Amino acid sequence: MAEGRGSAAFAGWAVVLLALLLHLHCEVAEAATTYTVGGAGGWTFNVASWPKGKRFKAGDTLVFNYNSGIHNVVAVDRGGYANCKTSPADAKVYKTGKDQIKLVK
């Protein structure tokens, strides 16, 4: 009788584990989204409200459309953004006017 209960408990855990794995697989399989920063008009000044309501995740792509003759895009960390400063040694600068940046985290 004890053997039967152990088998049932193992089967129960196996089902729980399978359900968890399927759930995680579905989350991983969720398609990445491509966002044009600023919307259809592209990146301009006064687009501070553009990200509101959006949930960005790793794998998503941000597309920056802008006039490359007068602008560029520089990747900064939170401190660089808050202080409007970059560290030239490690700053990644994009200059094409149609930059696509894939989010890694």
N, CA and C atoms as an extended XYZ file, in Angstrom:
315
Properties=species:S:1:pos:R:3:atomname:S:1:resname:S:1:resid:I:1 pbc="F F F"
N         0.814       -1.184        0.000 N   MET     1
C         0.000        0.000        0.000 CA  MET     1
C         0.861        1.253        0.000 C   MET     1
N         1.935        1.288        0.771 N   ALA     2
C         2.811        2.454        0.802 CA  ALA     2
C         3.413        2.708       -0.563 C   ALA     2
N         3.697        1.633       -1.296 N   GLU     3
C         4.275        1.782       -2.625 CA  GLU     3
C         3.305        2.516       -3.552 C   GLU     3
N         2.022        2.216       -3.442 N   GLY     4
C         1.009        2.861       -4.273 CA  GLY     4
C         0.906        4.351       -3.996 C   GLY     4
N         0.959        4.735       -2.711 N   ARG     5
C         0.886        6.168       -2.369 CA  ARG     5
C         2.087        6.921       -2.900 C   ARG     5
N         3.254        6.307       -2.814 N   GLY     6
C         4.461        6.955       -3.327 CA  GLY     6
C         4.373        7.170       -4.824 C   GLY     6
N         3.841        6.197       -5.533 N   SER     7
C         3.684        6.323       -6.983 CA  SER     7
C         2.692        7.424       -7.325 C   SER     7
N         1.619        7.506       -6.557 N   ALA     8
C         0.618        8.541       -6.804 CA  ALA     8
C         1.202        9.918       -6.517 C   ALA     8
N         1.993       10.029       -5.447 N   ALA     9
C         2.609       11.315       -5.115 CA  ALA     9
C         3.581       11.729       -6.203 C   ALA     9
N         4.379       10.761       -6.704 N   PHE    10
C         5.325       11.061       -7.776 CA  PHE    10
C         4.580       11.508       -9.027 C   PHE    10
N         3.486       10.821       -9.355 N   ALA    11
C         2.701       11.181      -10.535 CA  ALA    11
C         2.124       12.582      -10.377 C   ALA    11
N         1.686       12.912       -9.160 N   GLY    12
C         1.146       14.251       -8.912 CA  GLY    12
C         2.201       15.322       -9.122 C   GLY    12
N         3.406       15.088       -8.593 N   TRP    13
C         4.501       16.049       -8.783 CA  TRP    13
C         4.905       16.142      -10.244 C   TRP    13
N         4.863       15.015      -10.944 N   ALA    14
C         5.209       15.007      -12.367 CA  ALA    14
C         4.239       15.880      -13.157 C   ALA    14
N         2.954       15.803      -12.809 N   VAL    15
C         1.948       16.622      -13.487 CA  VAL    15
C         2.190       18.101      -13.197 C   VAL    15
N         2.480       18.419      -11.937 N   VAL    16
C         2.753       19.805      -11.561 CA  VAL    16
C         3.987       20.323      -12.312 C   VAL    16
N         5.031       19.516      -12.361 N   LEU    17
C         6.254       19.908      -13.059 CA  LEU    17
C         5.989       20.096      -14.541 C   LEU    17
N         5.240       19.194      -15.157 N   LEU    18
C         4.905       19.306      -16.566 CA  LEU    18
C         4.114       20.578      -16.831 C   LEU    18
N         3.150       20.881      -15.977 N   ALA    19
C         2.356       22.104      -16.136 CA  ALA    19
C         3.238       23.339      -16.026 C   ALA    19
N         4.158       23.333      -15.073 N   LEU    20
C         5.071       24.467      -14.907 CA  LEU    20
C         5.953       24.632      -16.136 C   LEU    20
N         6.493       23.535      -16.644 N   LEU    21
C         7.344       23.607      -17.833 CA  LEU    21
C         6.575       24.113      -19.045 C   LEU    21
N         5.345       23.655      -19.215 N   LEU    22
C         4.523       24.138      -20.326 CA  LEU    22
C         4.240       25.625      -20.195 C   LEU    22
N         3.967       26.063      -18.961 N   HIS    23
C         3.711       27.483      -18.714 CA  HIS    23
C         4.952       28.318      -19.060 C   HIS    23
N         6.110       27.874      -18.605 N   LEU    24
C         7.344       28.597      -18.896 CA  LEU    24
C         7.625       28.598      -20.390 C   LEU    24
N         7.367       27.489      -21.064 N   HIS    25
C         7.593       27.412      -22.504 CA  HIS    25
C         6.703       28.415      -23.221 C   HIS    25
N         5.464       28.540      -22.785 N   CYS    26
C         4.547       29.495      -23.414 CA  CYS    26
C         5.033       30.921      -23.222 C   CYS    26
N         5.571       31.231      -22.041 N   GLU    27
C         6.085       32.575      -21.809 CA  GLU    27
C         7.306       32.846      -22.676 C   GLU    27
N         8.193       31.870      -22.799 N   VAL    28
C         9.389       32.038      -23.621 CA  VAL    28
C         8.996       32.155      -25.078 C   VAL    28
N         7.991       31.409      -25.500 N   ALA    29
C         7.572       31.399      -26.896 CA  ALA    29
C         6.800       32.656      -27.274 C   ALA    29
N         6.425       33.471      -26.299 N   GLU    30
C         5.694       34.693      -26.581 CA  GLU    30
C         6.499       35.544      -27.546 C   GLU    30
N         5.863       35.990      -28.589 N   ALA    31
C         6.557       36.727      -29.636 CA  ALA    31
C         7.083       38.061      -29.130 C   ALA    31
N         8.273       38.391      -29.590 N   ALA    32
C         8.852       39.692      -29.275 CA  ALA    32
C         8.088       40.758      -30.055 C   ALA    32
N         8.113       41.960      -29.550 N   THR    33
C         7.406       43.070      -30.171 CA  THR    33
C         8.405       44.084      -30.689 C   THR    33
N         8.092       44.687      -31.824 N   THR    34
C         8.899       45.780      -32.357 CA  THR    34
C         8.133       47.074      -32.141 C   THR    34
N         8.784       48.028      -31.482 N   TYR    35
C         8.176       49.324      -31.187 CA  TYR    35
C         8.912       50.414      -31.952 C   TYR    35
N         8.174       51.251      -32.652 N   THR    36
C         8.770       52.442      -33.258 CA  THR    36
C         8.690       53.530      -32.202 C   THR    36
N         9.841       53.939      -31.702 N   VAL    37
C         9.907       54.900      -30.602 CA  VAL    37
C         9.313       56.234      -31.061 C   VAL    37
N         8.352       56.722      -30.291 N   GLY    38
C         7.664       57.960      -30.624 CA  GLY    38
C         6.410       57.734      -31.439 C   GLY    38
N         6.172       56.503      -31.865 N   GLY    39
C         4.996       56.193      -32.675 CA  GLY    39
C         5.283       56.373      -34.155 C   GLY    39
N         4.229       56.482      -34.933 N   ALA    40
C         4.355       56.553      -36.393 CA  ALA    40
C         5.198       57.742      -36.853 C   ALA    40
N         5.184       58.824      -36.083 N   GLY    41
C         5.954       60.012      -36.446 CA  GLY    41
C         7.437       59.885      -36.151 C   GLY    41
N         7.836       58.821      -35.466 N   GLY    42
C         9.241       58.624      -35.137 CA  GLY    42
C         9.648       59.404      -33.903 C   GLY    42
N        10.947       59.412      -33.657 N   TRP    43
C        11.497       60.060      -32.473 CA  TRP    43
C        11.563       61.557      -32.692 C   TRP    43
N        10.918       62.306      -31.826 N   THR    44
C        10.978       63.766      -31.841 CA  THR    44
C        11.043       64.225      -30.391 C   THR    44
N        11.136       65.508      -30.200 N   PHE    45
C        11.078       66.042      -28.846 CA  PHE    45
C         9.647       65.917      -28.333 C   PHE    45
N         9.490       65.948      -27.030 N   ASN    46
C         8.185       65.868      -26.379 CA  ASN    46
C         7.479       64.533      -26.586 C   ASN    46
N         8.228       63.430      -26.548 N   VAL    47
C         7.604       62.104      -26.623 CA  VAL    47
C         7.720       61.384      -25.278 C   VAL    47
N         7.846       62.145      -24.209 N   ALA    48
C         8.043       61.557      -22.877 CA  ALA    48
C         6.898       60.630      -22.481 C   ALA    48
N         5.705       60.871      -22.959 N   SER    49
C         4.568       60.034      -22.585 CA  SER    49
C         4.457       58.784      -23.469 C   SER    49
N         5.238       58.692      -24.528 N   TRP    50
C         5.130       57.565      -25.460 CA  TRP    50
C         5.245       56.196      -24.787 C   TRP    50
N         6.175       55.951      -23.844 N   PRO    51
C         6.282       54.607      -23.271 CA  PRO    51
C         5.171       54.230      -22.297 C   PRO    51
N         4.344       55.172      -21.872 N   LYS    52
C         3.301       54.867      -20.894 CA  LYS    52
C         2.364       53.792      -21.424 C   LYS    52
N         2.131       52.786      -20.582 N   GLY    53
C         1.220       51.708      -20.929 CA  GLY    53
C         1.869       50.571      -21.707 C   GLY    53
N         3.138       50.705      -22.033 N   LYS    54
C         3.844       49.654      -22.762 CA  LYS    54
C         4.658       48.823      -21.784 C   LYS    54
N         4.753       47.520      -22.044 N   ARG    55
C         5.541       46.612      -21.206 CA  ARG    55
C         6.648       46.033      -22.066 C   ARG    55
N         7.835       46.581      -21.924 N   PHE    56
C         8.974       46.125      -22.706 CA  PHE    56
C         9.586       44.897      -22.043 C   PHE    56
N        10.129       43.990      -22.862 N   LYS    57
C        10.745       42.777      -22.331 CA  LYS    57
C        11.955       42.418      -23.188 C   LYS    57
N        12.798       41.565      -22.640 N   ALA    58
C        13.961       41.096      -23.388 CA  ALA    58
C        13.482       40.469      -24.694 C   ALA    58
N        14.172       40.783      -25.766 N   GLY    59
C        13.802       40.281      -27.089 CA  GLY    59
C        13.036       41.286      -27.917 C   GLY    59
N        12.397       42.265      -27.262 N   ASP    60
C        11.709       43.323      -28.010 CA  ASP    60
C        12.740       44.179      -28.739 C   ASP    60
N        12.292       44.830      -29.804 N   THR    61
C        13.168       45.710      -30.576 CA  THR    61
C        12.601       47.120      -30.566 C   THR    61
N        13.471       48.087      -30.276 N   LEU    62
C        13.100       49.497      -30.350 CA  LEU    62
C        13.668       50.061      -31.647 C   LEU    62
N        12.820       50.702      -32.438 N   VAL    63
C        13.244       51.306      -33.698 CA  VAL    63
C        13.231       52.818      -33.518 C   VAL    63
N        14.376       53.435      -33.759 N   PHE    64
C        14.502       54.892      -33.671 CA  PHE    64
C        14.623       55.442      -35.087 C   PHE    64
N        13.630       56.213      -35.525 N   ASN    65
C        13.673       56.892      -36.820 CA  ASN    65
C        13.881       58.371      -36.563 C   ASN    65
N        14.926       58.950      -37.159 N   TYR    66
C        15.264       60.354      -36.921 CA  TYR    66
C        16.153       60.853      -38.047 C   TYR    66
N        16.371       62.152      -38.090 N   ASN    67
C        17.243       62.772      -39.081 CA  ASN    67
C        18.692       62.568      -38.646 C   ASN    67
N        19.402       61.685      -39.335 N   SER    68
C        20.777       61.354      -38.934 CA  SER    68
C        21.766       62.484      -39.212 C   SER    68
N        21.354       63.485      -39.959 N   GLY    69
C        22.229       64.629      -40.218 CA  GLY    69
C        22.378       65.531      -39.000 C   GLY    69
N        21.411       65.459      -38.075 N   ILE    70
C        21.476       66.347      -36.911 CA  ILE    70
C        21.299       65.636      -35.573 C   ILE    70
N        20.971       64.338      -35.600 N   HIS    71
C        20.736       63.605      -34.358 CA  HIS    71
C        21.461       62.271      -34.364 C   HIS    71
N        21.484       61.623      -33.214 N   ASN    72
C        21.946       60.249      -33.070 CA  ASN    72
C        21.257       59.664      -31.837 C   ASN    72
N        21.531       58.407      -31.570 N   VAL    73
C        20.987       57.739      -30.385 CA  VAL    73
C        22.174       57.174      -29.616 C   VAL    73
N        22.200       57.430      -28.313 N   VAL    74
C        23.281       56.928      -27.466 CA  VAL    74
C        22.668       56.073      -26.360 C   VAL    74
N        23.184       54.856      -26.222 N   ALA    75
C        22.715       53.969      -25.156 CA  ALA    75
C        23.368       54.401      -23.849 C   ALA    75
N        22.546       54.629      -22.829 N   VAL    76
C        23.043       55.043      -21.517 CA  VAL    76
C        22.379       54.191      -20.434 C   VAL    76
N        22.986       54.178      -19.265 N   ASP    77
C        22.364       53.496      -18.136 CA  ASP    77
C        21.410       54.467      -17.440 C   ASP    77
N        20.806       54.022      -16.354 N   ARG    78
C        19.830       54.850      -15.636 CA  ARG    78
C        20.442       56.180      -15.175 C   ARG    78
N        21.672       56.120      -14.639 N   GLY    79
C        22.338       57.340      -14.176 CA  GLY    79
C        22.631       58.300      -15.319 C   GLY    79
N        23.060       57.763      -16.449 N   GLY    80
C        23.319       58.598      -17.620 CA  GLY    80
C        22.059       59.265      -18.121 C   GLY    80
N        20.948       58.525      -18.078 N   TYR    81
C        19.670       59.096      -18.498 CA  TYR    81
C        19.233       60.196      -17.528 C   TYR    81
N        19.311       59.916      -16.238 N   ALA    82
C        18.865       60.881      -15.223 CA  ALA    82
C        19.689       62.160      -15.260 C   ALA    82
N        20.991       62.031      -15.560 N   ASN    83
C        21.878       63.194      -15.564 CA  ASN    83
C        22.150       63.738      -16.960 C   ASN    83
N        21.564       63.109      -17.965 N   CYS    84
C        21.758       63.509      -19.361 CA  CYS    84
C        23.248       63.559      -19.709 C   CYS    84
N        23.979       62.502      -19.302 N   LYS    85
C        25.411       62.413      -19.560 CA  LYS    85
C        25.759       61.008      -20.030 C   LYS    85
N        26.782       60.942      -20.861 N   THR    86
C        27.273       59.638      -21.305 CA  THR    86
C        28.716       59.471      -20.876 C   THR    86
N        29.141       58.237      -20.856 N   SER    87
C        30.532       57.926      -20.605 CA  SER    87
C        31.131       57.559      -21.962 C   SER    87
N        31.923       58.435      -22.555 N   PRO    88
C        32.406       58.204      -23.921 CA  PRO    88
C        33.159       56.884      -24.100 C   PRO    88
N        33.795       56.399      -23.064 N   ALA    89
C        34.591       55.177      -23.185 CA  ALA    89
C        33.728       53.960      -23.493 C   ALA    89
N        32.538       53.888      -22.919 N   ASP    90
C        31.725       52.697      -23.123 CA  ASP    90
C        30.367       52.972      -23.761 C   ASP    90
N        30.160       54.174      -24.261 N   ALA    91
C        28.875       54.522      -24.851 CA  ALA    91
C        28.734       53.901      -26.240 C   ALA    91
N        27.587       53.322      -26.497 N   LYS    92
C        27.253       52.806      -27.823 CA  LYS    92
C        26.455       53.892      -28.520 C   LYS    92
N        26.970       54.363      -29.656 N   VAL    93
C        26.329       55.445      -30.396 CA  VAL    93
C        25.762       54.880      -31.698 C   VAL    93
N        24.508       55.182      -31.964 N   TYR    94
C        23.834       54.769      -33.191 CA  TYR    94
C        23.646       56.009      -34.049 C   TYR    94
N        23.883       55.892      -35.365 N   LYS    95
C        23.888       57.081      -36.214 CA  LYS    95
C        23.144       56.931      -37.533 C   LYS    95
N        22.468       55.805      -37.765 N   THR    96
C        21.913       55.561      -39.095 CA  THR    96
C        20.632       56.340      -39.399 C   THR    96
N        19.904       56.737      -38.366 N   GLY    97
C        18.610       57.380      -38.577 CA  GLY    97
C        17.474       56.379      -38.641 C   GLY    97
N        17.833       55.096      -38.680 N   LYS    98
C        16.836       54.013      -38.680 CA  LYS    98
C        17.408       52.882      -37.828 C   LYS    98
N        17.753       53.191      -36.590 N   ASP    99
C        18.420       52.241      -35.716 CA  ASP    99
C        17.423       51.268      -35.093 C   ASP    99
N        17.804       49.991      -35.062 N   GLN   100
C        17.007       48.961      -34.421 CA  GLN   100
C        17.802       48.366      -33.293 C   GLN   100
N        17.301       48.506      -32.074 N   ILE   101
C        18.030       48.068      -30.877 CA  ILE   101
C        17.210       46.988      -30.189 C   ILE   101
N        17.796       45.789      -30.083 N   LYS   102
C        17.117       44.669      -29.432 CA  LYS   102
C        17.412       44.709      -27.940 C   LYS   102
N        16.366       44.657      -27.141 N   LEU   103
C        16.510       44.692      -25.687 CA  LEU   103
C        17.000       43.343      -25.182 C   LEU   103
N        18.024       43.366      -24.337 N   VAL   104
C        18.570       42.127      -23.810 CA  VAL   104
C        18.114       41.846      -22.379 C   VAL   104
N        17.621       42.857      -21.656 N   LYS   105
C        17.102       42.627      -20.305 CA  LYS   105
C        16.057       43.649      -19.971 C   LYS   105
